[in-house]
Amino acid sequence: MIVPKLRFKEFKDEWTTISLKQILSFKNGINANKDSYGRGIKYISVGDILNNTFITYDKIKGLVDINKKILNENSVEYGDIIFQRSSETFNDIGQSNVYLDKEKVATFGGFVIRGKKIGDYNPLFLNYLLKSPYNRRKIIIKGAGAQHYNISQEELEKININFTNENEQNKIANLFSLLDKKIELQKRKIEALKIYKRGLIQRIYNNDYDNKIKMRDLIIQKSIRNTKNEVENVYSVSNKEGFILQTEQFKDRIVASEDTQNYKIVEKNDFAYNPARINVGSIARMKQNVKGIISPMYICFKCNEKIIPEYIEYFFESYKFIYEMNKRLEGSVRMCLSYESMINIPIELPDIKEQRKISNVLNNIDNKINKEANKYKELNKLKKGLLQKMFI
C-alpha cells in the first residue's frame, strides 16, 4: 500500500502514482543575445532556484529584454515548477522551485527547465514533494555528464511521483509553509543580531583611548614545533568556523602531511592566521582547552599581559583592522600579510578592566547568536525529517 510513514490522522486513502508529464509540460530556457541582459523583464536563473524557498517576481535578480512573442512562448506563471538543468555537482542535478506570483509573469534562462502547470495540484505541495529526499533521488539518477551534470526534459517527463488528494495536499503544503516562515523569521533574527554586533564593534574600536599602541607591543610570535610527534590533532583555520579539526573540515580526504614534526603547536588562546587568506577572515583564536598542531604555513602568536585575547579577537572583526590590514597586504598573485606587517598595525588600547567589560558585552551577543543559530539548525532538521517521512 502506497502511504507515507507520517501523515495527518484524518487521511487513510492510498496515494496514487503519476508521471510528471501528466501535470507538467517541459521546456528549456531562453538563451538571449548578451546585449539583451540587464534590462527588460525578470528572468529566473539557477541562483533564484537555489536561494529561495519559493519564487516571486520581486525575488528574481536578473533582467532580459525580449519581445512579446518570445515571452508568450517562455512565460513563467503561478504554479509553474522551475528545474536546474545543469550543475557542477551530481547532488544538485534537477534542483527545483515553484513560482508563486499571481500578479506578474516572468521568463527563465538557459540553464533552467520550466515545468508549465497543466495538471491539477497544489503548487506548494508539489514544490515540497520534489524537494523530499525520496523524490530527489529519483531526479538525481536521471542526470548524466562528466565534468558537468545535466538533466533533460525527456528524463524529467519519465519521473513517477506519488500523489494524494487535494485536501491532504493542502494540509501538507500549509504545514511546510508555516515551518518555512518560522525558519525565515529565525534567520532574520540571527542576521539582526549580527548587524547589531557589527555596529557595536565599529563604535567600540573607533574610540580614542589614551593608550594608542602597535601590535608589536601586545603579541608574541609562537613557532614551537611538533618535533617529537607528541601532538596528533591537526587543525585548520576557517573563516567561518575558526579553529577546526581537519578530520571535520575535510571528511572525505586527508590533508595533513604524514610527517607533522614541522607543524606548529597551538594551545588555548593562541592565534593563528593564513598570511594568504587573512583578507577573507582566516584568523582565529583557539578557544578550546586543548593542544593541537597546525600547518607551518600559518603564523601563530599569543597575547602578552597588556591585552586580553578576547579584546584583540573582536578587534580583528573591526573595519579599523581591515583598513589597516589592507594597507599592508603585499604580493602579486596572492596578497599576504606578513608577521612584520601585522605587528605594525596600531590599536587603541583601554585598560584591562575596560577590555574585559567590552569583551563580555560582545561575548554575550555571540552567545545569543549561537543560541538562535542552534534553533535555526533544529528547525531545518525538523523540516528535513518531515520531508523524509511525509512524502513517498
BELKA-V411820 format. One record per backbone hydrogen bond with DSSP energy under -0.5 kcal/mol. NH is the residue of the N-H (numbers start at 1). CO is the residue of the C=O. E is the energy in kcal/mol with one decimal. If there is no record, write none. Layout:
# BELKA-V411820
nh->(NH;NH)
co->(CO;CO)
e->(E;E)
This chain:
# BELKA-V411820
nh->(3;5;6;11;12;15;16;18;20;21;22;23;24;25;26;27;29;30;36;37;38;39;41;43;44;49;50;51;55;59;60;60;62;64;65;66;71;72;73;74;75;76;79;80;81;82;83;84;85;85;86;87;92;93;94;95;97;99;100;100;102;106;107;109;110;112;113;114;115;116;116;118;119;121;123;126;127;128;129;130;131;132;132;136;137;138;139;140;141;142;143;144;146;149;150;151;156;157;158;159;159;161;163;163;169;170;171;172;173;174;175;176;177;178;179;180;181;182;183;184;185;186;187;188;189;190;191;192;193;194;195;196;197;198;199;200;201;202;203;204;205;206;207;209;212;213;213;215;216;217;218;219;220;222;226;227;229;234;235;236;238;238;242;244;246;248;249;250;251;253;255;260;263;264;265;266;269;270;271;272;273;274;275;275;277;278;280;281;282;283;284;286;287;290;292;293;294;295;298;299;300;300;301;302;304;307;311;312;313;314;315;316;317;318;322;323;324;325;326;327;328;328;329;329;330;336;336;337;338;342;343;344;345;347;349;349;350;355;356;357;358;359;360;361;362;363;364;365;366;367;368;369;370;371;372;373;374;375;376;377;378;379;380;381;382;383;384;385;386;387;388;389;390)
co->(1;389;389;8;10;2;163;161;159;157;19;20;20;116;24;114;112;108;33;34;63;36;64;62;107;45;46;47;98;56;56;57;43;41;36;64;67;68;69;70;72;106;99;77;115;97;113;95;83;111;111;149;89;90;84;92;82;80;55;98;100;76;42;44;30;109;83;27;81;25;114;23;23;119;121;122;123;124;125;126;127;128;129;132;133;134;135;136;137;139;140;150;148;87;144;85;152;153;154;155;156;18;16;161;165;166;167;168;169;170;171;172;173;174;175;176;177;178;179;180;181;182;183;184;185;186;187;188;189;190;191;192;193;194;195;196;197;198;199;200;201;203;204;207;210;211;347;345;343;214;215;215;302;300;263;225;226;232;293;244;236;242;238;236;234;245;245;246;248;250;253;258;260;294;224;292;286;267;301;284;299;282;273;297;274;274;277;278;277;281;272;270;285;288;266;233;264;235;295;273;222;298;271;220;218;304;308;308;309;310;311;312;314;315;318;319;320;321;322;323;324;325;325;326;336;330;334;275;336;338;339;341;342;213;211;347;348;351;352;353;354;355;356;357;358;359;360;361;362;363;364;365;366;367;368;369;370;371;372;373;374;375;376;377;378;379;380;381;382;383;384;385;386)
e->(-1.2;-0.7;-2.2;-2.0;-0.5;-3.4;-2.7;-2.7;-2.4;-1.2;-1.7;-1.4;-2.3;-2.0;-0.5;-1.6;-1.9;-2.1;-2.5;-1.0;-2.2;-0.7;-2.4;-1.4;-2.6;-1.3;-2.2;-2.1;-2.9;-1.4;-0.8;-1.0;-0.6;-2.6;-2.0;-0.8;-2.2;-2.7;-1.6;-1.4;-0.6;-2.8;-3.1;-2.4;-2.4;-3.2;-3.2;-2.8;-0.6;-2.5;-0.9;-2.7;-1.3;-1.4;-1.4;-1.6;-1.9;-2.5;-3.1;-0.6;-0.7;-2.0;-2.0;-2.8;-0.5;-1.3;-2.5;-3.0;-3.8;-3.1;-0.8;-2.7;-1.8;-0.7;-0.7;-2.3;-2.1;-2.3;-2.7;-2.4;-0.8;-0.8;-0.9;-2.6;-2.0;-1.0;-1.7;-2.9;-2.0;-1.3;-2.0;-2.4;-0.5;-3.6;-3.5;-1.9;-2.0;-2.3;-0.9;-0.6;-1.1;-3.3;-4.0;-0.5;-2.3;-2.5;-1.9;-2.5;-2.7;-2.4;-1.9;-2.3;-2.3;-2.3;-2.0;-2.6;-1.9;-1.9;-2.3;-2.6;-2.4;-2.1;-2.2;-2.2;-2.0;-1.9;-2.2;-2.5;-1.9;-2.2;-2.4;-2.3;-2.4;-2.6;-2.4;-2.2;-2.5;-2.2;-1.9;-2.7;-2.6;-0.8;-1.3;-0.9;-0.8;-0.5;-2.5;-2.1;-2.3;-1.9;-2.4;-2.0;-2.9;-2.5;-2.1;-1.3;-1.9;-0.6;-3.2;-2.6;-0.6;-2.8;-1.8;-2.5;-2.7;-1.2;-2.2;-2.7;-0.5;-1.2;-0.5;-0.8;-1.2;-2.6;-3.2;-2.8;-3.6;-2.2;-3.3;-1.9;-2.0;-1.8;-0.7;-0.6;-2.0;-1.2;-1.7;-1.7;-1.8;-2.1;-2.0;-2.9;-0.8;-1.8;-2.7;-2.7;-2.2;-0.6;-1.9;-2.6;-0.6;-0.5;-2.0;-2.3;-2.7;-1.2;-0.6;-1.5;-2.1;-2.0;-1.4;-1.5;-1.4;-1.7;-2.0;-2.8;-2.3;-3.2;-2.6;-1.5;-0.7;-1.5;-0.7;-0.6;-2.6;-3.6;-0.5;-1.4;-0.6;-2.4;-2.4;-1.1;-1.8;-3.0;-3.4;-0.5;-0.6;-2.4;-2.4;-1.9;-2.7;-2.7;-2.6;-2.0;-2.2;-2.6;-2.2;-1.5;-2.2;-2.3;-1.8;-2.5;-2.7;-2.2;-2.5;-2.5;-2.1;-1.6;-2.1;-2.2;-2.3;-2.3;-2.1;-2.2;-2.4;-2.3;-2.4;-2.2;-2.4;-2.6;-1.5;-1.6;-2.7)
